[in-house]
């Protein structure tokens, strides 16, 4: 599971764009989006870097991940 915080994701249009961007990388990926927390979890066999690059290009660069507790 890949998890990102997307500080610029703030509305339903953003969710739709993020979903479409992820599905362009992996059409079989499943997403769990928490809009109030601006967090997206992606279940995919593709590398996280592919999603980071695509999301950044679409205007939703992921914030640096916090270290796991």
Backbone as CSV, one residue per row, in Angstrom:
resi,resn,N_x,N_y,N_z,CA_x,CA_y,CA_z,C_x,C_y,C_z
1,UNK,0.859,-1.183,0.000,0.000,0.000,0.000,0.899,1.239,0.000
2,UNK,0.609,2.137,-0.907,1.332,3.403,-1.018,0.429,4.479,-0.432
3,UNK,0.990,5.347,0.392,0.181,6.407,0.998,0.859,7.750,0.804
4,UNK,0.065,8.718,0.346,0.570,10.074,0.141,-0.354,11.072,0.817
5,UNK,0.226,12.175,1.250,-0.542,13.347,1.649,-0.417,14.330,0.498
6,UNK,-1.562,14.796,0.010,-1.598,15.728,-1.120,-2.170,17.053,-0.631
7,UNK,-1.317,17.968,-0.175,-1.798,19.230,0.402,-2.681,20.058,-0.521
8,UNK,-2.517,19.898,-1.844,-3.284,20.703,-2.791,-4.625,20.078,-3.180
9,UNK,-4.937,18.889,-2.662,-6.210,18.222,-2.963,-7.260,18.753,-1.992
10,UNK,-8.233,19.519,-2.533,-9.167,20.188,-1.626,-10.639,20.059,-1.993
11,UNK,-10.959,19.384,-3.112,-12.363,19.326,-3.522,-12.624,18.078,-4.358
12,UNK,-13.876,17.898,-4.737,-14.249,16.745,-5.533,-13.559,16.705,-6.893
13,UNK,-13.352,17.863,-7.491,-12.634,17.910,-8.766,-11.211,17.391,-8.579
14,UNK,-10.578,17.773,-7.492,-9.217,17.297,-7.194,-9.209,15.776,-7.045
15,UNK,-10.188,15.250,-6.334,-10.285,13.797,-6.136,-10.419,13.096,-7.480
16,UNK,-11.249,13.638,-8.359,-11.443,13.050,-9.680,-10.136,13.065,-10.485
17,UNK,-9.409,14.178,-10.442,-8.148,14.287,-11.165,-7.113,13.323,-10.606
18,UNK,-7.016,13.234,-9.291,-6.071,12.313,-8.662,-6.412,10.875,-9.040
19,UNK,-7.687,10.533,-8.994,-8.127,9.182,-9.350,-7.756,8.858,-10.797
20,UNK,-8.049,9.762,-11.712,-7.730,9.542,-13.127,-6.227,9.429,-13.345
21,UNK,-5.455,10.225,-12.637,-3.989,10.195,-12.777,-3.445,8.854,-12.316
22,UNK,-3.918,8.382,-11.178,-3.471,7.088,-10.658,-3.855,5.978,-11.631
23,UNK,-5.064,6.032,-12.172,-5.524,4.982,-13.073,-4.812,5.001,-14.422
24,UNK,-4.214,6.131,-14.788,-3.398,6.178,-16.000,-2.105,5.385,-15.798
25,UNK,-1.609,5.361,-14.579,-0.395,4.602,-14.261,-0.733,3.123,-14.092
26,UNK,-1.835,2.844,-13.405,-2.252,1.467,-13.158,-3.779,1.410,-13.153
27,UNK,-4.337,0.919,-14.243,-5.802,0.873,-14.387,-6.467,-0.044,-13.365
28,UNK,-5.699,-0.957,-12.775,-6.273,-1.883,-11.792,-6.028,-1.433,-10.351
29,UNK,-5.396,-0.294,-10.170,-5.116,0.201,-8.820,-6.416,0.512,-8.087
30,UNK,-6.419,0.280,-6.786,-7.550,0.693,-5.966,-7.098,1.858,-5.100
31,UNK,-8.006,2.808,-4.909,-7.686,4.008,-4.145,-8.611,4.142,-2.954
32,UNK,-8.061,4.687,-1.888,-8.839,5.067,-0.718,-8.468,6.519,-0.461
33,UNK,-9.402,7.433,-0.708,-9.107,8.860,-0.583,-9.831,9.431,0.617
34,UNK,-9.073,10.112,1.479,-9.610,10.814,2.647,-9.431,12.300,2.361
35,UNK,-10.465,12.922,1.769,-10.363,14.319,1.363,-10.099,15.266,2.528
36,UNK,-10.820,15.170,3.662,-10.539,16.097,4.767,-9.083,16.025,5.255
37,UNK,-8.500,14.839,5.235,-7.103,14.685,5.667,-6.134,14.899,4.500
38,UNK,-6.694,15.027,3.284,-5.891,15.202,2.063,-4.902,14.051,1.877
39,UNK,-5.415,12.849,2.106,-4.584,11.646,2.063,-5.139,10.674,1.033
40,UNK,-4.245,10.008,0.326,-4.640,8.975,-0.634,-3.800,7.733,-0.387
41,UNK,-4.487,6.592,-0.385,-3.814,5.293,-0.267,-4.069,4.551,-1.567
42,UNK,-3.003,4.006,-2.123,-3.075,3.343,-3.423,-2.576,1.912,-3.277
43,UNK,-3.395,0.966,-3.713,-2.979,-0.436,-3.763,-2.603,-0.727,-5.212
44,UNK,-1.309,-0.922,-5.445,-0.821,-1.133,-6.799,0.536,-1.821,-6.752
45,UNK,0.840,-2.554,-7.808,2.157,-3.176,-7.942,3.168,-2.202,-8.547
46,UNK,2.699,-1.058,-9.030,3.590,-0.060,-9.619,4.393,0.638,-8.521
47,UNK,5.594,1.131,-8.849,6.411,1.814,-7.842,5.835,3.178,-7.460
48,UNK,6.049,3.556,-6.221,5.555,4.839,-5.713,6.073,5.999,-6.558
49,UNK,7.318,5.890,-7.044,7.906,6.977,-7.832,7.084,7.303,-9.078
50,UNK,6.471,6.287,-9.689,5.649,6.523,-10.880,4.447,7.391,-10.527
51,UNK,3.836,7.135,-9.373,2.685,7.929,-8.939,3.116,9.336,-8.520
52,UNK,4.261,9.436,-7.848,4.769,10.754,-7.430,4.975,11.640,-8.653
53,UNK,5.631,11.094,-9.682,5.900,11.879,-10.892,4.607,12.309,-11.569
54,UNK,3.657,11.390,-11.716,2.400,11.700,-12.401,1.561,12.699,-11.614
55,UNK,1.467,12.512,-10.306,0.677,13.432,-9.479,1.305,14.823,-9.463
56,UNK,2.620,14.885,-9.414,3.314,16.171,-9.422,3.058,16.897,-10.745
57,UNK,3.109,16.152,-11.845,2.863,16.742,-13.157,1.443,17.298,-13.263
58,UNK,0.489,16.666,-12.583,-0.907,17.119,-12.610,-1.182,18.245,-11.610
59,UNK,-0.180,18.625,-10.814,-0.360,19.726,-9.873,-0.685,19.305,-8.456
60,UNK,-0.477,18.025,-8.147,-0.744,17.513,-6.797,0.502,16.829,-6.238
61,UNK,1.573,17.599,-6.039,2.799,16.967,-5.529,2.599,16.452,-4.102
62,UNK,2.955,15.202,-3.856,2.836,14.658,-2.500,3.781,15.373,-1.546
63,UNK,3.315,15.585,-0.318,4.161,16.141,0.728,5.119,15.044,1.187
64,UNK,6.222,15.451,1.776,7.164,14.487,2.316,6.452,13.623,3.354
65,UNK,6.672,12.338,3.276,6.020,11.408,4.205,6.633,11.549,5.594
66,UNK,5.785,11.460,6.593,6.269,11.466,7.980,6.843,10.091,8.269
67,UNK,7.884,10.018,9.090,8.443,8.720,9.413,7.417,7.850,10.149
68,UNK,7.457,6.565,9.895,6.539,5.649,10.564,6.852,5.584,12.046
69,UNK,5.810,5.523,12.852,5.996,5.489,14.312,6.312,4.092,14.778
